[in-house]
Amino acid sequence: MTSLELAKEAAKILDSKKGIDIQAIGVREVTTLADYFVIAAGGSGTQVKALADEVEFQLKQLGISPNHIEGHRSNTWILLDYGNVVVHVFLKETRDFYDLERLWQDGEQIDLSSVLE
C-alpha cells in the first residue's frame, strides 16, 4: 500500500466512526517527518480515543501496525505514527489550539471526497 493509499484508508476509517473535519495534507515536500498527515477531531475525549483505536485496529487487520503511538492517556491528542503517514486525532479545542493546518499550510491539501461520505 502506498503512503497516499494509507492516508486515504485512515481517513476512511476516521469517517466511518464520525470523525470531525477530516483532512489530509501532503508534507513530503516540506519535511522529512512523513509523506502525509491525516488530521481529525472528536467531540469528546472518549471519541478521540475511539477514533484512534479504530484506526489502529482496522489497519492492523490489513497487516499495518504503527511504529509509535503518543497521547493515549490524555485523550486530547493521539498521534499514530505509521512512518510515511502520521494520523493526528484531536479533541476539537486542542485541534483549534495547535492548528496544524496553519503550521503545514505549505503542504498539499489532499482531496478526500472519494473516501469520505
N, CA, C and O atoms as a MOPAC input file, in Angstrom:
PM7 MOZYME 1SCF
protein

 N      0.85700 1    -1.17600 1     0.00000 1
 C      0.00000 1     0.00000 1     0.00000 1
 C      0.90000 1     1.23600 1     0.00000 1
 O      1.83300 1     1.33700 1     0.79700 1
 N      0.61100 1     2.16400 1    -0.89500 1
 C      1.39700 1     3.39300 1    -0.94000 1
 C      1.04000 1     4.27900 1     0.25600 1
 O      0.03200 1     4.05600 1     0.92600 1
 N      1.86200 1     5.26400 1     0.51000 1
 C      1.57100 1     6.15900 1     1.62900 1
 C      0.29000 1     6.96100 1     1.37500 1
 O     -0.44500 1     7.24600 1     2.32000 1
 N      0.00700 1     7.32900 1     0.12200 1
 C     -1.23800 1     8.03300 1    -0.18200 1
 C     -2.44300 1     7.11500 1     0.07600 1
 O     -3.44500 1     7.54600 1     0.64700 1
 N     -2.34100 1     5.87300 1    -0.33900 1
 C     -3.43200 1     4.91900 1    -0.08700 1
 C     -3.64300 1     4.71300 1     1.40800 1
 O     -4.77900 1     4.59900 1     1.87000 1
 N     -2.54900 1     4.66500 1     2.16100 1
 C     -2.65100 1     4.51400 1     3.61000 1
 C     -3.31900 1     5.73500 1     4.23900 1
 O     -4.16000 1     5.59200 1     5.12600 1
 N     -2.95500 1     6.92100 1     3.79000 1
 C     -3.56900 1     8.14300 1     4.31200 1
 C     -5.06400 1     8.14700 1     4.02700 1
 O     -5.86300 1     8.49300 1     4.89700 1
 N     -5.44300 1     7.76500 1     2.81800 1
 C     -6.86400 1     7.72700 1     2.46100 1
 C     -7.60700 1     6.64700 1     3.24500 1
 O     -8.75900 1     6.84600 1     3.62900 1
 N     -6.97300 1     5.52700 1     3.48000 1
 C     -7.61000 1     4.46600 1     4.27000 1
 C     -7.83200 1     4.92700 1     5.70200 1
 O     -8.88700 1     4.66700 1     6.28000 1
 N     -6.85100 1     5.60500 1     6.27700 1
 C     -7.01500 1     6.14000 1     7.63500 1
 C     -8.15700 1     7.15100 1     7.67400 1
 O     -8.95400 1     7.15200 1     8.61200 1
 N     -8.23900 1     8.00700 1     6.66300 1
 C     -9.32500 1     8.99100 1     6.60400 1
 C    -10.67500 1     8.29500 1     6.50800 1
 O    -11.63700 1     8.70600 1     7.15600 1
 N    -10.74600 1     7.25700 1     5.71200 1
 C    -11.99400 1     6.49200 1     5.55600 1
 C    -12.41600 1     5.85500 1     6.88200 1
 O    -13.59700 1     5.85500 1     7.22900 1
 N    -11.45600 1     5.32000 1     7.60800 1
 C    -11.74600 1     4.71800 1     8.91600 1
 C    -12.24200 1     5.78100 1     9.89100 1
 O    -13.22600 1     5.56500 1    10.59900 1
 N    -11.56900 1     6.91800 1     9.92800 1
 C    -11.99400 1     8.01500 1    10.80600 1
 C    -13.40800 1     8.46600 1    10.45400 1
 O    -14.21200 1     8.74700 1    11.34300 1
 N    -13.70800 1     8.53300 1     9.18000 1
 C    -15.03700 1     8.93900 1     8.73300 1
 C    -16.09700 1     7.92200 1     9.16500 1
 O    -17.21100 1     8.29800 1     9.53200 1
 N    -15.74900 1     6.65100 1     9.11900 1
 C    -16.71500 1     5.61000 1     9.49400 1
 C    -17.11500 1     5.69600 1    10.96500 1
 O    -18.17500 1     5.20700 1    11.35600 1
 N    -16.26300 1     6.31800 1    11.77600 1
 C    -16.54700 1     6.48900 1    13.20000 1
 C    -16.92000 1     7.92400 1    13.53500 1
 O    -16.82800 1     8.34700 1    14.68700 1
 N    -17.34300 1     8.67200 1    12.51900 1
 C    -17.86200 1    10.03900 1    12.69900 1
 C    -16.80400 1    11.03500 1    13.14200 1
 O    -17.09200 1    11.94700 1    13.91600 1
 N    -15.57400 1    10.86400 1    12.65300 1
 C    -14.55400 1    11.87200 1    12.89800 1
 C    -14.98600 1    13.20100 1    12.30800 1
 O    -15.70600 1    13.23700 1    11.31000 1
 N    -14.55300 1    14.28600 1    12.91600 1
 C    -14.96500 1    15.63000 1    12.52200 1
 C    -13.85800 1    16.29500 1    11.69600 1
 O    -12.68100 1    16.23200 1    12.05400 1
 N    -14.25100 1    16.93300 1    10.58400 1
 C    -13.35000 1    17.74300 1     9.75800 1
 C    -12.05200 1    16.99500 1     9.43000 1
 O    -10.96100 1    17.43900 1     9.78700 1
 N    -12.18700 1    15.87100 1     8.75600 1
 C    -11.03500 1    15.03800 1     8.41000 1
 C    -10.29700 1    15.65500 1     7.22900 1
 O    -10.89700 1    15.99300 1     6.20900 1
 N     -8.99600 1    15.79400 1     7.38800 1
 C     -8.16500 1    16.36500 1     6.33300 1
 C     -6.88400 1    15.55900 1     6.19100 1
 O     -6.41800 1    14.92500 1     7.13800 1
 N     -6.33100 1    15.59800 1     4.99800 1
 C     -5.01800 1    15.00600 1     4.75300 1
 C     -4.15800 1    16.06300 1     4.07000 1
 O     -4.59800 1    16.76300 1     3.15800 1
 N     -2.93600 1    16.15100 1     4.53600 1
 C     -2.00100 1    17.13600 1     3.99100 1
 C     -0.74400 1    16.39800 1     3.53500 1
 O     -0.13100 1    15.65600 1     4.30300 1
 N     -0.37700 1    16.61200 1     2.29300 1
 C      0.87100 1    16.06800 1     1.78000 1
 C      2.02100 1    16.95100 1     2.24000 1
 O      2.09500 1    18.12400 1     1.87200 1
 N      2.91600 1    16.39100 1     3.04100 1
 C      4.00800 1    17.19300 1     3.61100 1
 C      5.38900 1    16.73100 1     3.13800 1
 O      6.40900 1    17.20700 1     3.63600 1
 N      5.41700 1    15.82700 1     2.19900 1
 C      6.68300 1    15.26800 1     1.70000 1
 C      7.64100 1    16.34300 1     1.20200 1
 O      8.85400 1    16.22600 1     1.37500 1
 N      7.10000 1    17.38900 1     0.58400 1
 C      7.93800 1    18.44200 1     0.01200 1
 C      8.41700 1    19.45800 1     1.04700 1
 O      9.30000 1    20.26200 1     0.75100 1
 N      7.85000 1    19.43600 1     2.26000 1
 C      8.19800 1    20.46200 1     3.25200 1
 C      8.84600 1    19.90900 1     4.51800 1
 O      9.31700 1    20.67900 1     5.35500 1
 N      8.87600 1    18.57500 1     4.67000 1
 C      9.50500 1    17.98900 1     5.85000 1
 C      9.91300 1    16.54400 1     5.56500 1
 O      9.41200 1    15.90700 1     4.63800 1
 N     10.82800 1    16.05100 1     6.38000 1
 C     11.21300 1    14.64300 1     6.26700 1
 C     10.46300 1    13.77900 1     7.28700 1
 O     10.69800 1    12.57400 1     7.37600 1
 N      9.57200 1    14.39200 1     8.04600 1
 C      8.84800 1    13.66200 1     9.09200 1
 C      7.93500 1    12.58500 1     8.53100 1
 O      7.82400 1    11.50100 1     9.10500 1
 N      7.28000 1    12.87600 1     7.41600 1
 C      6.31200 1    11.94500 1     6.84000 1
 C      5.96600 1    12.42200 1     5.43800 1
 O      6.36500 1    13.50700 1     5.01500 1
 N      5.21600 1    11.59000 1     4.72900 1
 C      4.68300 1    11.99300 1     3.43200 1
 C      3.33000 1    12.68400 1     3.59300 1
 O      3.01400 1    13.63800 1     2.88100 1
 N      2.52600 1    12.17500 1     4.55900 1
 C      1.17200 1    12.70200 1     4.75500 1
 C      0.83600 1    12.79800 1     6.23300 1
 O      1.23100 1    11.95100 1     7.03400 1
 N      0.10400 1    13.84000 1     6.57300 1
 C     -0.53200 1    13.96100 1     7.88100 1
 C     -2.03200 1    13.81600 1     7.64300 1
 O     -2.59200 1    14.45700 1     6.75400 1
 N     -2.66400 1    12.98700 1     8.42800 1
 C     -4.12000 1    12.87700 1     8.43000 1
 C     -4.58000 1    13.46500 1     9.75400 1
 O     -4.09800 1    13.07400 1    10.81700 1
 N     -5.51500 1    14.40600 1     9.68700 1
 C     -5.94100 1    15.14100 1    10.87500 1
 C     -7.45000 1    15.02000 1    11.01400 1
 O     -8.19200 1    15.19700 1    10.04800 1
 N     -7.89600 1    14.71600 1    12.22600 1
 C     -9.33300 1    14.64200 1    12.50100 1
 C     -9.57300 1    15.05900 1    13.94100 1
 O     -8.65200 1    15.10600 1    14.75600 1
 N    -10.82800 1    15.36000 1    14.23700 1
 C    -11.20100 1    15.72100 1    15.60300 1
 C    -12.34900 1    14.84700 1    16.06800 1
 O    -13.10200 1    14.27900 1    15.27700 1
 N    -12.45100 1    14.76500 1    17.38400 1
 C    -13.57600 1    14.10200 1    18.02400 1
 C    -14.25200 1    15.08000 1    18.95800 1
 O    -13.64200 1    16.05300 1    19.40100 1
 N    -15.50900 1    14.82000 1    19.25600 1
 C    -16.28600 1    15.73000 1    20.08600 1
 C    -16.06000 1    15.56800 1    21.57400 1
 O    -16.48800 1    16.41100 1    22.36400 1
 N    -15.38800 1    14.48600 1    21.96800 1
 C    -15.09800 1    14.23800 1    23.38600 1
 C    -13.81800 1    13.41800 1    23.48000 1
 O    -13.36100 1    12.84400 1    22.49100 1
 N    -13.24800 1    13.36800 1    24.67300 1
 C    -12.06300 1    12.55000 1    24.88500 1
 C    -12.33100 1    11.08500 1    24.57900 1
 O    -11.46500 1    10.38300 1    24.05800 1
 N    -13.52900 1    10.63000 1    24.90400 1
 C    -13.90800 1     9.24000 1    24.62200 1
 C    -13.92400 1     8.98600 1    23.12300 1
 O    -13.45900 1     7.94200 1    22.66500 1
 N    -14.45800 1     9.93800 1    22.35100 1
 C    -14.48400 1     9.75600 1    20.90300 1
 C    -13.08200 1     9.82400 1    20.30800 1
 O    -12.77000 1     9.07800 1    19.38000 1
 N    -12.24200 1    10.70200 1    20.82600 1
 C    -10.86100 1    10.78900 1    20.34900 1
 C    -10.18000 1     9.42900 1    20.50800 1
 O     -9.53400 1     8.94300 1    19.58000 1
 N    -10.32400 1     8.82700 1    21.66400 1
 C     -9.72100 1     7.51500 1    21.90900 1
 C    -10.33300 1     6.46000 1    20.99800 1
 O     -9.61400 1     5.62600 1    20.44700 1
 N    -11.65300 1     6.48800 1    20.83400 1
 C    -12.32100 1     5.51000 1    19.97800 1
 C    -11.86900 1     5.64300 1    18.52200 1
 O    -11.66500 1     4.63900 1    17.84000 1
 N    -11.71300 1     6.87800 1    18.04900 1
 C    -11.24500 1     7.10000 1    16.68200 1
 C     -9.83300 1     6.52900 1    16.48600 1
 O     -9.57400 1     5.81000 1    15.52200 1
 N     -8.93900 1     6.85500 1    17.40200 1
 C     -7.55700 1     6.36100 1    17.30000 1
 C     -7.51500 1     4.83900 1    17.41000 1
 O     -6.79300 1     4.18300 1    16.65900 1
 N     -8.27900 1     4.28000 1    18.33500 1
 C     -8.31800 1     2.82400 1    18.49100 1
 C     -8.82600 1     2.13700 1    17.23100 1
 O     -8.31900 1     1.08300 1    16.84600 1
 N     -9.83200 1     2.73700 1    16.58800 1
 C    -10.39700 1     2.14000 1    15.36900 1
 C     -9.40400 1     2.17600 1    14.21500 1
 O     -9.29100 1     1.20600 1    13.46500 1
 N     -8.68600 1     3.27800 1    14.06800 1
 C     -7.65300 1     3.34600 1    13.02500 1
 C     -6.61000 1     2.26400 1    13.27500 1
 O     -6.24400 1     1.52000 1    12.36500 1
 N     -6.13800 1     2.18500 1    14.50900 1
 C     -5.12900 1     1.17200 1    14.84400 1
 C     -5.64800 1    -0.23300 1    14.57000 1
 O     -4.94300 1    -1.04600 1    13.97200 1
 N     -6.86400 1    -0.52700 1    14.99900 1
 C     -7.44100 1    -1.86400 1    14.83600 1
 C     -7.62700 1    -2.21700 1    13.35900 1
 O     -7.20300 1    -3.28100 1    12.90900 1
 N     -8.26100 1    -1.32100 1    12.61600 1
 C     -8.56100 1    -1.61700 1    11.20000 1
 C     -7.28300 1    -1.75800 1    10.37700 1
 O     -7.20000 1    -2.63400 1     9.51600 1
 N     -6.29400 1    -0.91500 1    10.62500 1
 C     -5.05500 1    -1.02700 1     9.87400 1
 C     -4.28300 1    -2.28800 1    10.26300 1
 O     -3.60900 1    -2.88300 1     9.42200 1
 N     -4.37600 1    -2.69700 1    11.52200 1
 C     -3.74200 1    -3.96600 1    11.92200 1
 C     -4.37400 1    -5.13900 1    11.18600 1
 O     -3.69400 1    -6.11300 1    10.86400 1
 N     -5.68700 1    -5.04700 1    10.91700 1
 C     -6.36800 1    -6.08800 1    10.15100 1
 C     -5.79500 1    -6.19400 1     8.73500 1
 O     -5.86800 1    -7.24900 1     8.10400 1
 N     -5.23100 1    -5.10100 1     8.24800 1
 C     -4.59200 1    -5.07700 1     6.92900 1
 C     -3.10000 1    -5.38500 1     7.01200 1
 O     -2.38900 1    -5.32300 1     6.00900 1
 N     -2.62600 1    -5.71900 1     8.22400 1
 C     -1.21800 1    -6.04000 1     8.42000 1
 C     -0.32500 1    -4.83300 1     8.60700 1
 O      0.89000 1    -4.92400 1     8.43200 1
 N     -0.91800 1    -3.69400 1     8.96400 1
 C     -0.14600 1    -2.45500 1     9.12500 1
 C     -0.23300 1    -2.01400 1    10.57900 1
 O     -1.31800 1    -1.71700 1    11.07900 1
 N      0.90400 1    -1.97100 1    11.25500 1
 C      0.95400 1    -1.56600 1    12.65500 1
 C      1.69400 1    -0.24300 1    12.78700 1
 O      2.61600 1     0.03500 1    12.02100 1
 N      1.29300 1     0.57200 1    13.75800 1
 C      2.00300 1     1.84500 1    13.94200 1
 C      3.40600 1     1.61900 1    14.48400 1
 O      3.64800 1     0.68800 1    15.25200 1
 N      4.32200 1     2.47900 1    14.07700 1
 C      5.67400 1     2.45000 1    14.62500 1
 C      5.67700 1     2.98200 1    16.04900 1
 O      6.46700 1     2.55200 1    16.88900 1
 N      4.76900 1     3.93400 1    16.30600 1
 C      4.74600 1     4.59700 1    17.60600 1
 C      3.37400 1     5.22500 1    17.82000 1
 O      2.72700 1     5.66700 1    16.87100 1
 N      2.94000 1     5.25900 1    19.07100 1
 C      1.69000 1     5.92000 1    19.44600 1
 C      1.98600 1     6.85100 1    20.60500 1
 O      2.67400 1     6.47800 1    21.55500 1
 N      1.46200 1     8.06500 1    20.52400 1
 C      1.62000 1     9.05100 1    21.60200 1
 C      0.25600 1     9.54400 1    22.05000 1
 O     -0.66600 1     9.63400 1    21.24000 1
 N      0.11700 1     9.86200 1    23.32500 1
 C     -1.03900 1    10.58500 1    23.82800 1
 C     -2.22400 1     9.78200 1    24.28600 1
 O     -3.26400 1    10.36700 1    24.58600 1
 N     -2.12300 1     8.45700 1    24.35800 1
 C     -3.29100 1     7.65200 1    24.73600 1
 C     -3.83400 1     8.00300 1    26.11500 1
 O     -5.02400 1     7.81000 1    26.36600 1
 N     -3.01800 1     8.50200 1    26.99400 1
 C     -3.50500 1     8.82800 1    28.34000 1
 C     -4.29900 1    10.11600 1    28.40400 1
 O     -5.19700 1    10.25400 1    29.23400 1
 N     -3.97300 1    11.06900 1    27.52700 1
 C     -4.61900 1    12.37700 1    27.62500 1
 C     -5.98700 1    12.41000 1    26.95400 1
 O     -6.88500 1    13.11100 1    27.42200 1
 N     -6.15900 1    11.66500 1    25.87100 1
 C     -7.39100 1    11.67300 1    25.08100 1
 C     -7.73900 1    13.05500 1    24.53500 1
 O     -8.89200 1    13.30700 1    24.18300 1
 N     -6.75400 1    13.95300 1    24.46000 1
 C     -6.98600 1    15.24700 1    23.81600 1
 C     -6.23900 1    15.32800 1    22.48100 1
 O     -6.62600 1    16.09200 1    21.59600 1
 N     -5.17200 1    14.54200 1    22.33900 1
 C     -4.42700 1    14.46600 1    21.08100 1
 C     -3.71200 1    13.12300 1    21.06200 1
 O     -2.81200 1    12.87300 1    21.86400 1
 N     -4.11900 1    12.27300 1    20.14900 1
 C     -3.46300 1    10.98000 1    19.99200 1
 C     -2.81300 1    10.96200 1    18.61300 1
 O     -3.44000 1    11.28500 1    17.60400 1
 N     -1.55300 1    10.58000 1    18.59900 1
 C     -0.77900 1    10.53300 1    17.37000 1
 C     -0.43200 1     9.08600 1    17.07200 1
 O      0.12000 1     8.38600 1    17.92100 1
 N     -0.75100 1     8.64300 1    15.87900 1
 C     -0.40000 1     7.29900 1    15.41000 1
 C      0.61600 1     7.47300 1    14.27700 1
 O      0.28900 1     8.02000 1    13.22400 1
 N      1.83900 1     7.00800 1    14.49700 1
 C      2.92200 1     7.18600 1    13.53700 1
 C      3.10700 1     5.90100 1    12.73400 1
 O      3.56600 1     4.88600 1    13.25900 1
 N      2.74500 1     5.96100 1    11.46500 1
 C      2.90400 1     4.82100 1    10.56300 1
 C      4.09900 1     5.01900 1     9.62700 1
 O      4.14100 1     4.44200 1     8.54100 1
 N      5.04900 1     5.81800 1    10.04000 1
 C      6.23000 1     6.07900 1     9.21600 1
 C      5.96500 1     7.17900 1     8.21800 1
 O      6.17800 1     8.35400 1     8.51600 1
 N      5.50200 1     6.81400 1     7.03600 1
 C      5.23100 1     7.80900 1     5.99700 1
 C      3.90300 1     8.53000 1     6.17600 1
 O      3.63700 1     9.53400 1     5.51400 1
 N      3.06800 1     8.01100 1     7.07700 1
 C      1.77200 1     8.63200 1     7.36100 1
 C      1.64300 1     8.78800 1     8.87400 1
 O      1.84900 1     7.83500 1     9.62700 1
 N      1.30000 1     9.99700 1     9.30800 1
 C      1.07700 1    10.26500 1    10.72300 1
 C     -0.38200 1    10.69800 1    10.88100 1
 O     -0.83200 1    11.64900 1    10.24100 1
 N     -1.10500 1     9.99500 1    11.73400 1
 C     -2.51000 1    10.28400 1    11.98100 1
 C     -2.61400 1    11.03600 1    13.30500 1
 O     -2.15400 1    10.55800 1    14.34200 1
 N     -3.22500 1    12.22300 1    13.25500 1
 C     -3.44100 1    13.06000 1    14.43700 1
 C     -4.93800 1    13.07300 1    14.72900 1
 O     -5.73500 1    13.46000 1    13.87500 1
 N     -5.31800 1    12.65300 1    15.92300 1
 C     -6.72200 1    12.70900 1    16.33000 1
 C     -6.80300 1    13.61200 1    17.55300 1
 O     -6.21200 1    13.32200 1    18.59300 1
 N     -7.53500 1    14.70000 1    17.41700 1
 C     -7.60100 1    15.73600 1    18.43900 1
 C     -8.99200 1    15.85000 1    19.05200 1
 O     -9.99400 1    15.49400 1    18.43100 1
 N     -9.02900 1    16.34800 1    20.26800 1
 C    -10.23800 1    16.95000 1    20.79600 1
 C    -10.39400 1    18.26600 1    20.03600 1
 O     -9.39500 1    18.92900 1    19.75800 1
 N    -11.60600 1    18.65400 1    19.69900 1
 C    -11.83900 1    19.85400 1    18.87900 1
 C    -11.06900 1    21.06800 1    19.39800 1
 O    -10.40900 1    21.75800 1    18.62000 1
 N    -11.14600 1    21.33500 1    20.69700 1
 C    -10.48100 1    22.50900 1    21.26900 1
 C     -8.96100 1    22.40800 1    21.14400 1
 O     -8.28700 1    23.41100 1    20.90900 1
 N     -8.42800 1    21.21400 1    21.29900 1
 C     -6.98600 1    21.00400 1    21.18100 1
 C     -6.54300 1    21.21500 1    19.74000 1
 O     -5.49300 1    21.80400 1    19.48000 1
 N     -7.35300 1    20.72900 1    18.80900 1
 C     -7.03300 1    20.92500 1    17.38900 1
 C     -7.00700 1    22.41400 1    17.05100 1
 O     -6.10600 1    22.88500 1    16.35700 1
 N     -7.99400 1    23.14300 1    17.54300 1
 C     -8.03100 1    24.58700 1    17.29500 1
 C     -6.79200 1    25.26800 1    17.86400 1
 O     -6.24300 1    26.17500 1    17.23900 1
 N     -6.34900 1    24.84200 1    19.03900 1
 C     -5.18700 1    25.44800 1    19.69400 1
 C     -3.90000 1    25.20700 1    18.88800 1
 O     -3.14000 1    26.14200 1    18.63600 1
 N     -3.66200 1    23.95300 1    18.48600 1
 C     -2.41300 1    23.62900 1    17.78900 1
 C     -2.44300 1    24.00000 1    16.31100 1
 O     -1.39600 1    24.28600 1    15.73000 1
 N     -3.61300 1    24.00100 1    15.69500 1
 C     -3.81800 1    24.47400 1    14.32700 1
 C     -2.75400 1    23.93600 1    13.35600 1
 O     -2.04500 1    24.70500 1    12.70700 1
 N     -2.65700 1    22.61800 1    13.27000 1
 C     -1.67000 1    22.00300 1    12.38100 1
 C     -1.87100 1    22.38800 1    10.92300 1
 O     -0.91000 1    22.47000 1    10.15800 1
 N     -3.11500 1    22.62300 1    10.54500 1
 C     -3.37400 1    23.01900 1     9.16200 1
 C     -2.64800 1    24.32500 1     8.82400 1
 O     -2.13300 1    24.48000 1     7.71700 1
 N     -2.60700 1    25.24800 1     9.76300 1
 C     -1.87400 1    26.50100 1     9.53300 1
 C     -0.36700 1    26.25200 1     9.52700 1
 O      0.35200 1    26.78700 1     8.68300 1
 N      0.10500 1    25.44300 1    10.46300 1
 C      1.54100 1    25.16300 1    10.54200 1
 C      2.06000 1    24.48400 1     9.27800 1
 O      3.19600 1    24.72000 1     8.86700 1
 N      1.23400 1    23.64700 1     8.66600 1
 C      1.64000 1    22.89600 1     7.48600 1
 C      0.93300 1    23.40000 1     6.23300 1
 O      0.68600 1    22.62800 1     5.30700 1
 N      0.60800 1    24.68800 1     6.19900 1
 C     -0.12000 1    25.25200 1     5.06900 1
 C      0.64900 1    25.19400 1     3.75500 1
 O      0.05300 1    25.30800 1     2.68400 1
 N      1.95600 1    25.01800 1     3.82600 1
 C      2.74900 1    24.87800 1     2.60200 1
 C      2.62800 1    23.48600 1     2.00400 1
 O      3.08700 1    23.24400 1     0.88700 1
 N      2.01300 1    22.57100 1     2.74300 1
 C      1.78600 1    21.22800 1     2.23400 1
 C      0.63000 1    21.20200 1     1.24100 1
 O     -0.07600 1    22.19300 1     1.05600 1
 N      0.45600 1    20.06100 1     0.61600 1
 C     -0.59000 1    19.88400 1    -0.39400 1
 C     -1.86300 1    19.34500 1     0.25000 1
 O     -1.83500 1    18.30100 1     0.90300 1
 N     -2.96900 1    20.04600 1     0.07200 1
 C     -4.25900 1    19.54700 1     0.55400 1
 C     -4.67300 1    18.37400 1    -0.32800 1
 O     -4.74400 1    18.50000 1    -1.55000 1
 N     -4.94400 1    17.23700 1     0.29900 1
 C     -5.32400 1    16.03700 1    -0.44400 1
 C     -6.84000 1    15.96300 1    -0.53100 1
 O     -7.53600 1    16.12300 1     0.47200 1
 N     -7.34700 1    15.72000 1    -1.72900 1
 C     -8.77900 1    15.58700 1    -1.95400 1
 C     -9.24200 1    14.23300 1    -1.40400 1
 O     -8.83400 1    13.18100 1    -1.89400 1
 N    -10.09600 1    14.27700 1    -0.38500 1
 C    -10.60900 1    13.06100 1     0.23600 1
 C    -12.05400 1    12.76800 1    -0.15500 1
 O    -12.68200 1    11.88500 1     0.42800 1
 N    -12.58700 1    13.49700 1    -1.13300 1
 C    -14.00400 1    13.34200 1    -1.47400 1
 C    -14.33600 1    11.92400 1    -1.93100 1
 O    -15.48200 1    11.49500 1    -1.80100 1
 N    -13.37300 1    11.19600 1    -2.45500 1
 C    -13.63700 1     9.83100 1    -2.90900 1
 C    -13.74500 1     8.83100 1    -1.75500 1
 O    -14.25200 1     7.72600 1    -1.94700 1
 N    -13.27800 1     9.20200 1    -0.56300 1
 C    -13.30800 1     8.25700 1     0.55500 1
 C    -14.20200 1     8.70000 1     1.71400 1
 O    -14.52700 1     7.89500 1     2.58700 1
 N    -14.59600 1     9.96300 1     1.72900 1
 C    -15.44800 1    10.46700 1     2.80900 1
 C    -16.89300 1    10.47500 1     2.36200 1
 O    -17.19900 1    10.80500 1     1.21700 1
 N    -17.78100 1    10.10900 1     3.27600 1
 C    -19.21200 1    10.10500 1     2.95400 1
 C    -19.83300 1    11.45100 1     3.17700 1
 O    -21.03200 1    11.62300 1     2.95500 1

